[in-house]
Amino acid sequence: MSPFSGGTFYAGGSMLYALPVDSRLTLAGGGTMSRLNVWGQPVTVARLDAMANYRISERTDATVYAIYNLTPGSTMVPFYDPLDPLARRWTVGSTFTFKVGDNVHLGFGVSVNGGERYGY
């Protein structure tokens, strides 16, 4: 029997608290916990998230974020890439979003994953 046969089951929850500091700056913090069963392989992900968003103008936003993974290396299923950020302890990044039209947004982002790589 193939190790890739079977179903995937997911249960999880997230919580994020956002605090508008003023009309331009918003801070947010929270966490995520997920439990997956992928092809019979259990995967647990728990992380803490922090974010700050600054509105530069009516059409431009800048966001910085940080993710601290409490369960690095728990993504031990065959299809995950070894460079998967969930295999790392932390991630930091930033994004810039431009409002092109009423329903069109163009975003650019960069992130860095660090800490010891687990499970590979």
Biopython code that builds the backbone (N, CA, C, O; Angstrom):
import numpy as np
from Bio.PDB.StructureBuilder import StructureBuilder

atoms = [
    (1, "MET", "N", (0.839, -1.183, 0.000)),
    (1, "MET", "CA", (0.000, 0.000, 0.000)),
    (1, "MET", "C", (0.883, 1.246, 0.000)),
    (1, "MET", "O", (1.885, 1.292, 0.714)),
    (2, "SER", "N", (0.528, 2.238, -0.780)),
    (2, "SER", "CA", (1.301, 3.472, -0.884)),
    (2, "SER", "C", (1.224, 4.268, 0.412)),
    (2, "SER", "O", (0.157, 4.340, 1.022)),
    (3, "PRO", "N", (2.344, 4.875, 0.853)),
    (3, "PRO", "CA", (2.293, 5.723, 2.058)),
    (3, "PRO", "C", (1.522, 7.012, 1.815)),
    (3, "PRO", "O", (1.223, 7.744, 2.759)),
    (4, "PHE", "N", (1.196, 7.297, 0.548)),
    (4, "PHE", "CA", (0.485, 8.528, 0.215)),
    (4, "PHE", "C", (-1.016, 8.313, 0.051)),
    (4, "PHE", "O", (-1.713, 9.217, -0.410)),
    (5, "SER", "N", (-1.525, 7.153, 0.414)),
    (5, "SER", "CA", (-2.963, 6.914, 0.301)),
    (5, "SER", "C", (-3.653, 7.324, 1.593)),
    (5, "SER", "O", (-3.024, 7.385, 2.649)),
    (6, "GLY", "N", (-4.925, 7.599, 1.507)),
    (6, "GLY", "CA", (-5.692, 7.968, 2.692)),
    (6, "GLY", "C", (-6.110, 9.420, 2.659)),
    (6, "GLY", "O", (-5.865, 10.129, 1.683)),
    (7, "GLY", "N", (-6.737, 9.851, 3.720)),
    (7, "GLY", "CA", (-7.283, 11.205, 3.783)),
    (7, "GLY", "C", (-6.477, 12.101, 4.688)),
    (7, "GLY", "O", (-5.530, 11.675, 5.350)),
    (8, "THR", "N", (-6.877, 13.351, 4.698)),
    (8, "THR", "CA", (-6.268, 14.349, 5.560)),
    (8, "THR", "C", (-7.353, 14.928, 6.451)),
    (8, "THR", "O", (-8.434, 15.272, 5.972)),
    (9, "PHE", "N", (-7.074, 15.037, 7.733)),
    (9, "PHE", "CA", (-8.026, 15.568, 8.689)),
    (9, "PHE", "C", (-7.378, 16.740, 9.425)),
    (9, "PHE", "O", (-6.190, 16.695, 9.746)),
    (10, "TYR", "N", (-8.155, 17.785, 9.691)),
    (10, "TYR", "CA", (-7.609, 19.011, 10.269)),
    (10, "TYR", "C", (-8.509, 19.534, 11.375)),
    (10, "TYR", "O", (-9.734, 19.536, 11.249)),
    (11, "ALA", "N", (-7.887, 19.976, 12.457)),
    (11, "ALA", "CA", (-8.599, 20.695, 13.521)),
    (11, "ALA", "C", (-7.660, 21.788, 14.008)),
    (11, "ALA", "O", (-6.468, 21.542, 14.196)),
    (12, "GLY", "N", (-8.174, 22.968, 14.209)),
    (12, "GLY", "CA", (-7.293, 24.037, 14.647)),
    (12, "GLY", "C", (-8.049, 25.261, 15.101)),
    (12, "GLY", "O", (-9.267, 25.360, 14.957)),
    (13, "GLY", "N", (-7.301, 26.184, 15.649)),
    (13, "GLY", "CA", (-7.886, 27.428, 16.089)),
    (13, "GLY", "C", (-6.841, 28.523, 16.127)),
    (13, "GLY", "O", (-5.652, 28.263, 16.315)),
    (14, "SER", "N", (-7.296, 29.740, 15.948)),
    (14, "SER", "CA", (-6.416, 30.901, 15.982)),
    (14, "SER", "C", (-7.069, 32.008, 16.777)),
    (14, "SER", "O", (-8.294, 32.101, 16.854)),
    (15, "MET", "N", (-6.238, 32.842, 17.366)),
    (15, "MET", "CA", (-6.749, 34.001, 18.086)),
    (15, "MET", "C", (-5.764, 35.144, 17.842)),
    (15, "MET", "O", (-4.552, 34.973, 17.966)),
    (16, "LEU", "N", (-6.303, 36.308, 17.494)),
    (16, "LEU", "CA", (-5.481, 37.482, 17.237)),
    (16, "LEU", "C", (-6.182, 38.693, 17.825)),
    (16, "LEU", "O", (-7.364, 38.920, 17.564)),
    (17, "TYR", "N", (-5.465, 39.461, 18.609)),
    (17, "TYR", "CA", (-6.029, 40.678, 19.176)),
    (17, "TYR", "C", (-5.374, 41.867, 18.491)),
    (17, "TYR", "O", (-4.150, 41.998, 18.522)),
    (18, "ALA", "N", (-6.165, 42.732, 17.876)),
    (18, "ALA", "CA", (-5.656, 43.907, 17.176)),
    (18, "ALA", "C", (-5.991, 45.156, 17.982)),
    (18, "ALA", "O", (-7.106, 45.307, 18.482)),
    (19, "LEU", "N", (-5.018, 46.043, 18.099)),
    (19, "LEU", "CA", (-5.171, 47.273, 18.865)),
    (19, "LEU", "C", (-4.814, 48.465, 17.989)),
    (19, "LEU", "O", (-3.636, 48.678, 17.700)),
    (20, "PRO", "N", (-5.802, 49.250, 17.559)),
    (20, "PRO", "CA", (-5.472, 50.455, 16.800)),
    (20, "PRO", "C", (-4.878, 51.511, 17.742)),
    (20, "PRO", "O", (-5.565, 51.995, 18.641)),
    (21, "VAL", "N", (-3.621, 51.862, 17.539)),
    (21, "VAL", "CA", (-2.944, 52.836, 18.382)),
    (21, "VAL", "C", (-3.371, 54.247, 18.000)),
    (21, "VAL", "O", (-3.643, 55.076, 18.869)),
    (22, "ASP", "N", (-3.429, 54.514, 16.718)),
    (22, "ASP", "CA", (-3.961, 55.774, 16.207)),
    (22, "ASP", "C", (-4.532, 55.510, 14.818)),
    (22, "ASP", "O", (-4.742, 54.355, 14.447)),
    (23, "SER", "N", (-4.785, 56.568, 14.045)),
    (23, "SER", "CA", (-5.429, 56.380, 12.741)),
    (23, "SER", "C", (-4.506, 55.717, 11.721)),
    (23, "SER", "O", (-4.978, 55.256, 10.681)),
    (24, "ARG", "N", (-3.199, 55.658, 11.995)),
    (24, "ARG", "CA", (-2.260, 55.061, 11.043)),
    (24, "ARG", "C", (-1.620, 53.760, 11.526)),
    (24, "ARG", "O", (-1.244, 52.929, 10.700)),
    (25, "LEU", "N", (-1.488, 53.562, 12.823)),
    (25, "LEU", "CA", (-0.749, 52.422, 13.361)),
    (25, "LEU", "C", (-1.677, 51.440, 14.072)),
    (25, "LEU", "O", (-2.496, 51.829, 14.904)),
    (26, "THR", "N", (-1.532, 50.155, 13.726)),
    (26, "THR", "CA", (-2.269, 49.080, 14.388)),
    (26, "THR", "C", (-1.279, 48.000, 14.797)),
    (26, "THR", "O", (-0.430, 47.597, 14.002)),
    (27, "LEU", "N", (-1.386, 47.533, 16.037)),
    (27, "LEU", "CA", (-0.565, 46.440, 16.552)),
    (27, "LEU", "C", (-1.461, 45.224, 16.780)),
    (27, "LEU", "O", (-2.632, 45.365, 17.132)),
    (28, "ALA", "N", (-0.908, 44.038, 16.579)),
    (28, "ALA", "CA", (-1.693, 42.822, 16.777)),
    (28, "ALA", "C", (-0.798, 41.716, 17.323)),
    (28, "ALA", "O", (0.399, 41.677, 17.039)),
    (29, "GLY", "N", (-1.383, 40.827, 18.101)),
    (29, "GLY", "CA", (-0.665, 39.682, 18.636)),
    (29, "GLY", "C", (-1.631, 38.539, 18.876)),
    (29, "GLY", "O", (-2.817, 38.759, 19.120)),
    (30, "GLY", "N", (-1.128, 37.332, 18.808)),
    (30, "GLY", "CA", (-1.996, 36.182, 19.019)),
    (30, "GLY", "C", (-1.257, 34.881, 18.824)),
    (30, "GLY", "O", (-0.033, 34.818, 18.941)),
    (31, "GLY", "N", (-2.015, 33.843, 18.524)),
    (31, "GLY", "CA", (-1.421, 32.528, 18.354)),
    (31, "GLY", "C", (-2.295, 31.615, 17.519)),
    (31, "GLY", "O", (-3.464, 31.898, 17.260)),
    (32, "THR", "N", (-1.691, 30.509, 17.106)),
    (32, "THR", "CA", (-2.361, 29.510, 16.280)),
    (32, "THR", "C", (-1.985, 28.129, 16.796)),
    (32, "THR", "O", (-0.838, 27.885, 17.171)),
    (33, "MET", "N", (-2.945, 27.244, 16.812)),
    (33, "MET", "CA", (-2.678, 25.842, 17.140)),
    (33, "MET", "C", (-3.462, 24.981, 16.162)),
    (33, "MET", "O", (-4.668, 25.160, 15.994)),
    (34, "SER", "N", (-2.773, 24.049, 15.522)),
    (34, "SER", "CA", (-3.392, 23.184, 14.528)),
    (34, "SER", "C", (-2.981, 21.744, 14.767)),
    (34, "SER", "O", (-1.866, 21.467, 15.211)),
    (35, "ARG", "N", (-3.873, 20.850, 14.474)),
    (35, "ARG", "CA", (-3.600, 19.413, 14.560)),
    (35, "ARG", "C", (-4.078, 18.795, 13.261)),
    (35, "ARG", "O", (-5.262, 18.869, 12.930)),
    (36, "LEU", "N", (-3.163, 18.188, 12.525)),
    (36, "LEU", "CA", (-3.489, 17.544, 11.264)),
    (36, "LEU", "C", (-3.140, 16.073, 11.335)),
    (36, "LEU", "O", (-2.255, 15.664, 12.086)),
    (37, "ASN", "N", (-3.832, 15.299, 10.560)),
    (37, "ASN", "CA", (-3.478, 13.900, 10.354)),
    (37, "ASN", "C", (-3.410, 13.721, 8.848)),
    (37, "ASN", "O", (-4.436, 13.578, 8.182)),
    (38, "VAL", "N", (-2.182, 13.730, 8.311)),
    (38, "VAL", "CA", (-1.969, 13.679, 6.871)),
    (38, "VAL", "C", (-1.464, 12.293, 6.504)),
    (38, "VAL", "O", (-0.349, 11.916, 6.866)),
    (39, "TRP", "N", (-2.275, 11.543, 5.792)),
    (39, "TRP", "CA", (-1.930, 10.192, 5.361)),
    (39, "TRP", "C", (-1.471, 9.335, 6.531)),
    (39, "TRP", "O", (-0.532, 8.548, 6.408)),
    (40, "GLY", "N", (-2.138, 9.495, 7.659)),
    (40, "GLY", "CA", (-1.813, 8.722, 8.843)),
    (40, "GLY", "C", (-0.659, 9.274, 9.656)),
    (40, "GLY", "O", (-0.325, 8.715, 10.701)),
    (41, "GLN", "N", (-0.046, 10.348, 9.211)),
    (41, "GLN", "CA", (1.088, 10.969, 9.914)),
    (41, "GLN", "C", (0.578, 12.164, 10.714)),
    (41, "GLN", "O", (0.072, 13.114, 10.116)),
    (42, "PRO", "N", (0.694, 12.154, 12.065)),
    (42, "PRO", "CA", (0.213, 13.286, 12.857)),
    (42, "PRO", "C", (1.148, 14.492, 12.753)),
    (42, "PRO", "O", (2.370, 14.345, 12.769)),
    (43, "VAL", "N", (0.565, 15.674, 12.647)),
    (43, "VAL", "CA", (1.316, 16.926, 12.564)),
    (43, "VAL", "C", (0.664, 17.912, 13.525)),
    (43, "VAL", "O", (-0.542, 18.147, 13.446)),
    (44, "THR", "N", (1.449, 18.491, 14.430)),
    (44, "THR", "CA", (0.958, 19.504, 15.364)),
    (44, "THR", "C", (1.753, 20.779, 15.131)),
    (44, "THR", "O", (2.983, 20.754, 15.081)),
    (45, "VAL", "N", (1.045, 21.892, 14.990)),
    (45, "VAL", "CA", (1.694, 23.191, 14.791)),
    (45, "VAL", "C", (1.138, 24.149, 15.835)),
    (45, "VAL", "O", (-0.077, 24.312, 15.947)),
    (46, "ALA", "N", (2.020, 24.779, 16.595)),
    (46, "ALA", "CA", (1.627, 25.806, 17.559)),
    (46, "ALA", "C", (2.603, 26.963, 17.401)),
    (46, "ALA", "O", (3.816, 26.760, 17.371)),
    (47, "ARG", "N", (2.068, 28.180, 17.300)),
    (47, "ARG", "CA", (2.949, 29.324, 17.104)),
    (47, "ARG", "C", (2.372, 30.585, 17.710)),
    (47, "ARG", "O", (1.167, 30.683, 17.940)),
    (48, "LEU", "N", (3.248, 31.555, 17.968)),
    (48, "LEU", "CA", (2.867, 32.882, 18.441)),
    (48, "LEU", "C", (3.134, 33.870, 17.311)),
    (48, "LEU", "O", (4.143, 33.761, 16.615)),
    (49, "ASP", "N", (2.236, 34.832, 17.127)),
    (49, "ASP", "CA", (2.341, 35.792, 16.041)),
    (49, "ASP", "C", (2.264, 37.213, 16.586)),
    (49, "ASP", "O", (1.507, 37.488, 17.517)),
    (50, "ALA", "N", (3.050, 38.112, 16.002)),
    (50, "ALA", "CA", (2.982, 39.537, 16.330)),
    (50, "ALA", "C", (3.066, 40.319, 15.024)),
    (50, "ALA", "O", (3.755, 39.903, 14.093)),
    (51, "MET", "N", (2.363, 41.461, 14.953)),
    (51, "MET", "CA", (2.317, 42.214, 13.718)),
    (51, "MET", "C", (2.100, 43.690, 14.013)),
    (51, "MET", "O", (1.405, 44.049, 14.963)),
    (52, "ALA", "N", (2.701, 44.538, 13.191)),
    (52, "ALA", "CA", (2.463, 45.983, 13.250)),
    (52, "ALA", "C", (2.190, 46.459, 11.831)),
    (52, "ALA", "O", (2.949, 46.151, 10.912)),
    (53, "ASN", "N", (1.118, 47.202, 11.654)),
    (53, "ASN", "CA", (0.755, 47.733, 10.342)),
    (53, "ASN", "C", (0.721, 49.258, 10.423)),
    (53, "ASN", "O", (0.124, 49.833, 11.333)),
    (54, "TYR", "N", (1.368, 49.895, 9.460)),
    (54, "TYR", "CA", (1.400, 51.357, 9.408)),
    (54, "TYR", "C", (0.855, 51.815, 8.065)),
    (54, "TYR", "O", (1.345, 51.397, 7.016)),
    (55, "ARG", "N", (-0.157, 52.675, 8.095)),
    (55, "ARG", "CA", (-0.736, 53.222, 6.873)),
    (55, "ARG", "C", (0.071, 54.454, 6.474)),
    (55, "ARG", "O", (-0.009, 55.498, 7.121)),
    (56, "ILE", "N", (0.845, 54.319, 5.407)),
    (56, "ILE", "CA", (1.693, 55.413, 4.939)),
    (56, "ILE", "C", (0.849, 56.490, 4.270)),
    (56, "ILE", "O", (1.051, 57.682, 4.499)),
    (57, "SER", "N", (-0.091, 56.062, 3.447)),
    (57, "SER", "CA", (-1.016, 56.975, 2.782)),
    (57, "SER", "C", (-2.333, 56.225, 2.576)),
    (57, "SER", "O", (-2.476, 55.083, 3.011)),
    (58, "GLU", "N", (-3.269, 56.855, 1.927)),
    (58, "GLU", "CA", (-4.555, 56.196, 1.664)),
    (58, "GLU", "C", (-4.392, 54.980, 0.763)),
    (58, "GLU", "O", (-5.253, 54.100, 0.758)),
    (59, "ARG", "N", (-3.317, 54.916, 0.010)),
    (59, "ARG", "CA", (-3.109, 53.831, -0.942)),
    (59, "ARG", "C", (-1.955, 52.889, -0.580)),
    (59, "ARG", "O", (-1.744, 51.897, -1.278)),
    (60, "THR", "N", (-1.208, 53.168, 0.483)),
    (60, "THR", "CA", (-0.006, 52.392, 0.787)),
    (60, "THR", "C", (0.037, 51.992, 2.263)),
    (60, "THR", "O", (-0.170, 52.819, 3.151)),
    (61, "ASP", "N", (0.309, 50.710, 2.506)),
    (61, "ASP", "CA", (0.470, 50.169, 3.854)),
    (61, "ASP", "C", (1.810, 49.449, 3.947)),
    (61, "ASP", "O", (2.279, 48.860, 2.973)),
    (62, "ALA", "N", (2.417, 49.504, 5.123)),
    (62, "ALA", "CA", (3.628, 48.742, 5.422)),
    (62, "ALA", "C", (3.347, 47.889, 6.653)),
    (62, "ALA", "O", (2.791, 48.375, 7.638)),
    (63, "THR", "N", (3.729, 46.631, 6.596)),
    (63, "THR", "CA", (3.485, 45.699, 7.694)),
    (63, "THR", "C", (4.784, 44.972, 8.030)),
    (63, "THR", "O", (5.514, 44.544, 7.136)),
    (64, "VAL", "N", (5.065, 44.837, 9.320)),
    (64, "VAL", "CA", (6.159, 43.979, 9.777)),
    (64, "VAL", "C", (5.540, 42.921, 10.683)),
    (64, "VAL", "O", (4.580, 43.194, 11.404)),
    (65, "TYR", "N", (6.095, 41.711, 10.642)),
    (65, "TYR", "CA", (5.533, 40.635, 11.446)),
    (65, "TYR", "C", (6.631, 39.711, 11.937)),
    (65, "TYR", "O", (7.725, 39.658, 11.375)),
    (66, "ALA", "N", (6.313, 38.985, 13.000)),
    (66, "ALA", "CA", (7.210, 37.981, 13.556)),
    (66, "ALA", "C", (6.378, 36.770, 13.964)),
    (66, "ALA", "O", (5.278, 36.903, 14.500)),
    (67, "ILE", "N", (6.924, 35.593, 13.701)),
    (67, "ILE", "CA", (6.270, 34.333, 14.065)),
    (67, "ILE", "C", (7.276, 33.514, 14.863)),
    (67, "ILE", "O", (8.405, 33.311, 14.417)),
    (68, "TYR", "N", (6.878, 33.048, 16.025)),
    (68, "TYR", "CA", (7.714, 32.167, 16.835)),
    (68, "TYR", "C", (7.042, 30.802, 16.878)),
    (68, "TYR", "O", (5.947, 30.660, 17.423)),
    (69, "ASN", "N", (7.694, 29.808, 16.307)),
    (69, "ASN", "CA", (7.134, 28.468, 16.209)),
    (69, "ASN", "C", (7.439, 27.681, 17.485)),
    (69, "ASN", "O", (8.605, 27.464, 17.815)),
    (70, "LEU", "N", (6.424, 27.265, 18.185)),
    (70, "LEU", "CA", (6.592, 26.492, 19.418)),
    (70, "LEU", "C", (6.828, 25.008, 19.147)),
    (70, "LEU", "O", (7.274, 24.281, 20.035)),
    (71, "THR", "N", (6.538, 24.555, 17.941)),
    (71, "THR", "CA", (6.673, 23.138, 17.589)),
    (71, "THR", "C", (7.449, 22.969, 16.284)),
    (71, "THR", "O", (6.914, 22.389, 15.339)),
    (72, "PRO", "N", (8.694, 23.456, 16.197)),
    (72, "PRO", "CA", (9.430, 23.305, 14.938)),
    (72, "PRO", "C", (9.719, 21.844, 14.651)),
    (72, "PRO", "O", (9.922, 21.050, 15.569)),
    (73, "GLY", "N", (9.737, 21.498, 13.390)),
    (73, "GLY", "CA", (10.049, 20.128, 13.004)),
    (73, "GLY", "C", (8.886, 19.175, 13.116)),
    (73, "GLY", "O", (9.041, 17.979, 12.869)),
    (74, "SER", "N", (7.715, 19.681, 13.487)),
    (74, "SER", "CA", (6.566, 18.778, 13.608)),
    (74, "SER", "C", (5.923, 18.505, 12.262)),
    (74, "SER", "O", (4.942, 17.765, 12.185)),
    (75, "THR", "N", (6.461, 19.091, 11.200)),
    (75, "THR", "CA", (5.894, 18.897, 9.875)),
    (75, "THR", "C", (6.551, 17.706, 9.183)),
    (75, "THR", "O", (6.912, 17.791, 8.009)),
    (76, "MET", "N", (6.700, 16.637, 9.879)),
    (76, "MET", "CA", (7.391, 15.465, 9.350)),
    (76, "MET", "C", (6.471, 14.626, 8.475)),
    (76, "MET", "O", (6.176, 13.475, 8.799)),
    (77, "VAL", "N", (6.027, 15.192, 7.389)),
    (77, "VAL", "CA", (5.261, 14.447, 6.398)),
    (77, "VAL", "C", (6.036, 14.525, 5.092)),
    (77, "VAL", "O", (6.759, 15.495, 4.867)),
    (78, "PRO", "N", (5.901, 13.531, 4.229)),
    (78, "PRO", "CA", (6.817, 13.389, 3.094)),
    (78, "PRO", "C", (6.797, 14.531, 2.086)),
    (78, "PRO", "O", (7.797, 14.734, 1.398)),
    (79, "PHE", "N", (5.716, 15.282, 1.965)),
    (79, "PHE", "CA", (5.664, 16.282, 0.904)),
    (79, "PHE", "C", (6.170, 17.652, 1.323)),
    (79, "PHE", "O", (6.195, 18.559, 0.491)),
    (80, "TYR", "N", (6.575, 17.848, 2.581)),
    (80, "TYR", "CA", (7.062, 19.159, 3.008)),
    (80, "TYR", "C", (8.495, 19.392, 2.554)),
    (80, "TYR", "O", (9.335, 18.495, 2.622)),
    (81, "ASP", "N", (8.756, 20.576, 2.102)),
    (81, "ASP", "CA", (10.083, 20.998, 1.681)),
    (81, "ASP", "C", (10.953, 21.219, 2.920)),
    (81, "ASP", "O", (10.461, 21.764, 3.908)),
    (82, "PRO", "N", (12.216, 20.821, 2.905)),
    (82, "PRO", "CA", (13.094, 21.066, 4.059)),
    (82, "PRO", "C", (13.273, 22.546, 4.380)),
    (82, "PRO", "O", (13.663, 22.884, 5.497)),
    (83, "LEU", "N", (13.002, 23.426, 3.438)),
    (83, "LEU", "CA", (13.107, 24.860, 3.691)),
    (83, "LEU", "C", (11.796, 25.441, 4.193)),
    (83, "LEU", "O", (11.683, 26.655, 4.361)),
    (84, "ASP", "N", (10.800, 24.586, 4.437)),
    (84, "ASP", "CA", (9.500, 25.026, 4.937)),
    (84, "ASP", "C", (9.691, 25.831, 6.214)),
    (84, "ASP", "O", (10.372, 25.369, 7.130)),
    (85, "PRO", "N", (9.091, 27.057, 6.301)),
    (85, "PRO", "CA", (9.271, 27.853, 7.517)),
    (85, "PRO", "C", (8.749, 27.171, 8.778)),
    (85, "PRO", "O", (9.182, 27.511, 9.879)),
    (86, "LEU", "N", (7.837, 26.225, 8.643)),
    (86, "LEU", "CA", (7.339, 25.532, 9.829)),
    (86, "LEU", "C", (8.392, 24.621, 10.438)),
    (86, "LEU", "O", (8.249, 24.189, 11.582)),
    (87, "ALA", "N", (9.452, 24.321, 9.686)),
    (87, "ALA", "CA", (10.541, 23.518, 10.233)),
    (87, "ALA", "C", (11.541, 24.382, 10.986)),
    (87, "ALA", "O", (12.461, 23.856, 11.613)),
    (88, "ARG", "N", (11.376, 25.692, 10.936)),
    (88, "ARG", "CA", (12.286, 26.625, 11.596)),
    (88, "ARG", "C", (11.671, 27.149, 12.877)),
    (88, "ARG", "O", (10.458, 27.061, 13.068)),
    (89, "ARG", "N", (12.502, 27.695, 13.760)),
    (89, "ARG", "CA", (12.042, 28.199, 15.047)),
    (89, "ARG", "C", (11.332, 29.546, 14.903)),
    (89, "ARG", "O", (10.335, 29.773, 15.589)),
    (90, "TRP", "N", (11.805, 30.447, 14.039)),
    (90, "TRP", "CA", (11.196, 31.767, 13.951)),
    (90, "TRP", "C", (11.201, 32.278, 12.507)),
    (90, "TRP", "O", (11.985, 31.826, 11.672)),
    (91, "THR", "N", (10.313, 33.224, 12.240)),
    (91, "THR", "CA", (10.217, 33.899, 10.949)),
    (91, "THR", "C", (9.938, 35.369, 11.213)),
    (91, "THR", "O", (9.104, 35.697, 12.057)),
    (92, "VAL", "N", (10.622, 36.260, 10.505)),
    (92, "VAL", "CA", (10.315, 37.686, 10.541)),
    (92, "VAL", "C", (10.191, 38.164, 9.100)),
    (92, "VAL", "O", (10.835, 37.628, 8.198)),
    (93, "GLY", "N", (9.357, 39.178, 8.896)),
    (93, "GLY", "CA", (9.183, 39.656, 7.540)),
    (93, "GLY", "C", (8.478, 40.989, 7.484)),
    (93, "GLY", "O", (8.068, 41.549, 8.500)),
    (94, "SER", "N", (8.350, 41.481, 6.269)),
    (94, "SER", "CA", (7.638, 42.733, 6.049)),
    (94, "SER", "C", (6.957, 42.682, 4.692)),
    (94, "SER", "O", (7.394, 41.970, 3.788)),
    (95, "THR", "N", (5.898, 43.435, 4.566)),
    (95, "THR", "CA", (5.181, 43.548, 3.306)),
    (95, "THR", "C", (4.827, 45.005, 3.053)),
    (95, "THR", "O", (4.625, 45.781, 3.987)),
    (96, "PHE", "N", (4.758, 45.359, 1.793)),
    (96, "PHE", "CA", (4.274, 46.663, 1.359)),
    (96, "PHE", "C", (3.123, 46.421, 0.409)),
    (96, "PHE", "O", (3.257, 45.658, -0.548)),
    (97, "THR", "N", (2.002, 47.055, 0.658)),
    (97, "THR", "CA", (0.809, 46.870, -0.148)),
    (97, "THR", "C", (0.381, 48.201, -0.751)),
    (97, "THR", "O", (0.283, 49.215, -0.060)),
    (98, "PHE", "N", (0.131, 48.172, -2.051)),
    (98, "PHE", "CA", (-0.309, 49.355, -2.777)),
    (98, "PHE", "C", (-1.712, 49.115, -3.311)),
    (98, "PHE", "O", (-1.974, 48.087, -3.936)),
    (99, "LYS", "N", (-2.601, 50.047, -3.071)),
    (99, "LYS", "CA", (-3.967, 49.955, -3.589)),
    (99, "LYS", "C", (-3.969, 50.560, -4.985)),
    (99, "LYS", "O", (-3.851, 51.775, -5.143)),
    (100, "VAL", "N", (-4.103, 49.710, -5.994)),
    (100, "VAL", "CA", (-4.074, 50.135, -7.383)),
    (100, "VAL", "C", (-5.443, 50.663, -7.811)),
    (100, "VAL", "O", (-5.540, 51.677, -8.502)),
    (101, "GLY", "N", (-6.497, 49.964, -7.393)),
    (101, "GLY", "CA", (-7.862, 50.351, -7.710)),
    (101, "GLY", "C", (-8.753, 50.004, -6.542)),
    (101, "GLY", "O", (-8.271, 49.611, -5.480)),
    (102, "ASP", "N", (-10.066, 50.150, -6.735)),
    (102, "ASP", "CA", (-10.994, 49.848, -5.649)),
    (102, "ASP", "C", (-10.895, 48.408, -5.170)),
    (102, "ASP", "O", (-11.016, 48.146, -3.974)),
    (103, "ASN", "N", (-10.677, 47.480, -6.080)),
    (103, "ASN", "CA", (-10.623, 46.063, -5.715)),
    (103, "ASN", "C", (-9.301, 45.400, -6.076)),
    (103, "ASN", "O", (-9.205, 44.173, -6.084)),
    (104, "VAL", "N", (-8.281, 46.199, -6.374)),
    (104, "VAL", "CA", (-6.998, 45.638, -6.785)),
    (104, "VAL", "C", (-5.902, 46.159, -5.860)),
    (104, "VAL", "O", (-5.729, 47.365, -5.688)),
    (105, "HIS", "N", (-5.167, 45.217, -5.268)),
    (105, "HIS", "CA", (-4.045, 45.543, -4.394)),
    (105, "HIS", "C", (-2.808, 44.820, -4.910)),
    (105, "HIS", "O", (-2.890, 43.669, -5.336)),
    (106, "LEU", "N", (-1.689, 45.481, -4.872)),
    (106, "LEU", "CA", (-0.427, 44.907, -5.295)),
    (106, "LEU", "C", (0.495, 44.895, -4.084)),
    (106, "LEU", "O", (0.732, 45.936, -3.471)),
    (107, "GLY", "N", (1.013, 43.726, -3.741)),
    (107, "GLY", "CA", (1.841, 43.613, -2.550)),
    (107, "GLY", "C", (3.195, 43.010, -2.834)),
    (107, "GLY", "O", (3.345, 42.169, -3.720)),
    (108, "PHE", "N", (4.188, 43.450, -2.068)),
    (108, "PHE", "CA", (5.539, 42.920, -2.133)),
    (108, "PHE", "C", (5.963, 42.570, -0.719)),
    (108, "PHE", "O", (5.708, 43.326, 0.218)),
    (109, "GLY", "N", (6.606, 41.431, -0.566)),
    (109, "GLY", "CA", (7.011, 41.029, 0.770)),
    (109, "GLY", "C", (8.329, 40.297, 0.771)),
    (109, "GLY", "O", (8.767, 39.761, -0.247)),
    (110, "VAL", "N", (8.954, 40.283, 1.931)),
    (110, "VAL", "CA", (10.187, 39.541, 2.128)),
    (110, "VAL", "C", (10.149, 38.964, 3.539)),
    (110, "VAL", "O", (9.655, 39.609, 4.464)),
    (111, "SER", "N", (10.670, 37.749, 3.705)),
    (111, "SER", "CA", (10.718, 37.147, 5.038)),
    (111, "SER", "C", (12.012, 36.358, 5.188)),
    (111, "SER", "O", (12.625, 35.941, 4.206)),
    (112, "VAL", "N", (12.408, 36.165, 6.437)),
    (112, "VAL", "CA", (13.611, 35.421, 6.766)),
    (112, "VAL", "C", (13.234, 34.393, 7.824)),
    (112, "VAL", "O", (12.591, 34.722, 8.822)),
    (113, "ASN", "N", (13.639, 33.147, 7.599)),
    (113, "ASN", "CA", (13.402, 32.071, 8.563)),
    (113, "ASN", "C", (14.720, 31.770, 9.254)),
    (113, "ASN", "O", (15.778, 31.782, 8.625)),
    (114, "GLY", "N", (14.652, 31.501, 10.549)),
    (114, "GLY", "CA", (15.899, 31.244, 11.256)),
    (114, "GLY", "C", (15.744, 30.280, 12.395)),
    (114, "GLY", "O", (14.697, 29.663, 12.590)),
    (115, "GLY", "N", (16.792, 30.171, 13.123)),
    (115, "GLY", "CA", (16.828, 29.196, 14.194)),
    (115, "GLY", "C", (17.249, 27.859, 13.641)),
    (115, "GLY", "O", (17.398, 27.697, 12.430)),
    (116, "GLU", "N", (17.437, 26.925, 14.502)),
    (116, "GLU", "CA", (17.874, 25.604, 14.072)),
    (116, "GLU", "C", (16.790, 24.943, 13.243)),
    (116, "GLU", "O", (15.608, 25.019, 13.578)),
    (117, "ARG", "N", (17.195, 24.293, 12.161)),
    (117, "ARG", "CA", (16.249, 23.557, 11.344)),
    (117, "ARG", "C", (16.048, 22.190, 11.969)),
    (117, "ARG", "O", (17.018, 21.518, 12.320)),
    (118, "TYR", "N", (14.813, 21.778, 12.109)),
    (118, "TYR", "CA", (14.494, 20.540, 12.818)),
    (118, "TYR", "C", (14.014, 19.460, 11.870)),
    (118, "TYR", "O", (13.334, 19.751, 10.886)),
    (119, "GLY", "N", (14.352, 18.253, 12.150)),
    (119, "GLY", "CA", (13.751, 17.101, 11.503)),
    (119, "GLY", "C", (14.251, 16.764, 10.130)),
    (119, "GLY", "O", (13.686, 15.874, 9.494)),
    (120, "TYR", "N", (15.277, 17.417, 9.628)),
    (120, "TYR", "CA", (15.734, 17.132, 8.273)),
    (120, "TYR", "C", (17.221, 16.882, 8.277)),
    (120, "TYR", "O", (17.806, 16.622, 7.226)),
]
sb = StructureBuilder()
sb.init_structure("model")
sb.init_model(0)
sb.init_chain("A")
sb.init_seg("    ")
for serial, (resi, resn, name, xyz) in enumerate(atoms, 1):
    if name == "N":
        sb.init_residue(resn, " ", resi, " ")
    sb.init_atom(name, np.array(xyz, "f"), 0.0, 1.0, " ", f" {name:<3s}", serial, name[0])
structure = sb.get_structure()
